Amino acid sequence: MSPSDFAGPAAPLTDQDLAAAASALGVSIARIRAVDQVESNGRGFHPETRRPVILFEPHVFSRLTSGRFDASHPDLSYPKWGERPYPAAQSQRYDQLAAAMALDEGAALQSASWGRFQIMGYNFKPAGFASVRDMVRALVRSEGAHLAAFASLVSHSAGMLAALRAGDWAGFARAYNGPGYAQHGYDQKLKAAYARLTAPAASQSA
């Protein structure tokens, strides 16, 4: 793959997409939207480039490549999360991804989180794809594909699905975002987003 492969139709999420996913998972649309808002503020693509929103994780790249680029490429590969700040702009994040792909394409694609639900590339199998490249090609096309990948990922984890259905935001956060979720207040952000979405003035139903 090359950087030009990441721009595509960028079709927006539809109400039909949300209704289908909510039905398949057995959860309310508001629960899905809460995750959507916290992960990407409801935006799956950059409006000008039409590329999926990403975050490249150098510590994941280091782990997937057994640290062999830590010394030579310290901006792309380091062993511990938080050693360096993330680039703010999507263009800079894609520059990181492209540079990492030149070193190890598969590991680089797996080391980024993708789209509206910021699914890590290494989760391509539970997200419903045979390879990370297949996953990226699908996510380039539409936000509906982002949601379908999220629904597949959640449905492949009984604990994650049960937590989402129950509104157990700490349990869901632990499964979806990792053991450091509390440090970042991820569960509280989900809880607050869901509360906003289900407030009497909100248009979405619980």
Number of C-alpha atoms within 10 A of each C-alpha: 13 9 12 8 11 18 18 18 13 22 16 16 18 11 11 10 15 19 14 15 22 17 11 13 18 13 19 18 20 22 24 21 20 22 28 22 17 20 22 17 13 17 18 30 28 16 11 7 13 18 26 29 23 24 24 27 23 29 21 24 27 22 17 18 17 12 15 14 18 19 11 9 14 14 17 23 24 23 16 12 11 11 12 13 8 14 14 9 10 18 15 14 19 21 15 20 24 18 16 24 17 11 15 15 18 20 20 28 24 25 25 25 21 27 31 28 27 22 25 22 23 21 18 21 16 17 24 18 16 11 15 23 17 12 25 23 16 17 29 25 21 23 26 23 23 26 25 20 26 24 22 19 20 22 17 15 14 9 14 21 22 18 19 22 16 13 16 16 22 20 19 25 24 17 17 17 19 11 10 11 18 14 8 10 13 23 22 15 18 25 20 14 19 22 16 15 20 17 12 10 8 12 10 14 12 14
